[in-house]
Amino acid sequence: MSKLPILKSKDVVKALERLGFVIIRSKGSHLQLKRGNILVTVPIHTFLLDKNSINFKF
């Protein structure tokens, strides 16, 4: 099984936007992006994000 890379939050947001997600809300240090009925919360911090930092809701 391959490991997921550790990414910067701005790179995650750019990738999600390329996939059709739209920023719907920014509160504190978190962004929420939405595409259809999928909601993604991305923390915006100065440190790198691992696979457990991003929250998906369907």
C-alpha positions as CSV (number, residue, x, y, z in Angstrom):
1,M,0.0,0.0,0.0
2,S,1.4,3.4,-1.0
3,K,1.7,6.2,1.5
4,L,0.0,9.5,0.9
5,P,2.3,12.5,0.7
6,I,2.4,15.3,3.3
7,L,1.2,18.5,1.7
8,K,0.9,22.2,2.3
9,S,-2.7,23.3,2.9
10,K,-2.6,25.8,-0.1
11,D,-1.6,22.9,-2.4
12,V,-4.5,20.8,-1.1
13,V,-6.9,23.7,-1.7
14,K,-5.6,24.2,-5.3
15,A,-6.0,20.5,-6.0
16,L,-9.5,20.5,-4.7
17,E,-10.4,23.6,-6.7
18,R,-9.1,21.9,-9.9
19,L,-11.4,19.0,-9.1
20,G,-14.4,21.3,-9.1
21,F,-14.7,22.2,-5.4
22,V,-15.7,25.7,-4.5
23,I,-14.7,27.6,-1.3
24,I,-18.0,28.2,0.6
25,R,-16.7,29.4,4.0
26,S,-13.6,30.4,5.8
27,K,-13.8,30.6,9.6
28,G,-10.7,31.0,11.8
29,S,-8.0,28.7,10.4
30,H,-10.2,26.4,8.4
31,L,-11.6,26.5,4.9
32,Q,-14.7,24.6,3.8
33,L,-15.0,23.6,0.1
34,K,-18.1,22.0,-1.5
35,R,-18.9,20.1,-4.7
36,G,-22.4,18.7,-5.0
37,N,-23.2,17.1,-1.6
38,I,-19.5,16.6,-0.6
39,L,-18.2,19.0,2.0
40,V,-14.4,19.1,2.7
41,T,-12.8,21.0,5.6
42,V,-9.1,21.9,5.2
43,P,-7.1,23.4,8.1
44,I,-5.0,26.4,7.1
45,H,-1.9,26.3,9.3
46,T,1.7,27.0,8.8
47,F,2.7,23.3,9.2
48,L,2.3,20.5,6.7
49,L,-0.8,18.4,6.5
50,D,-0.9,14.6,6.7
51,K,-3.7,12.3,5.6
52,N,-5.5,12.6,8.9
53,S,-5.9,16.4,8.8
54,I,-8.5,16.7,6.1
55,N,-12.2,16.0,7.0
56,F,-14.6,14.8,4.3
57,K,-18.4,14.7,4.8
58,F,-20.8,13.1,2.4
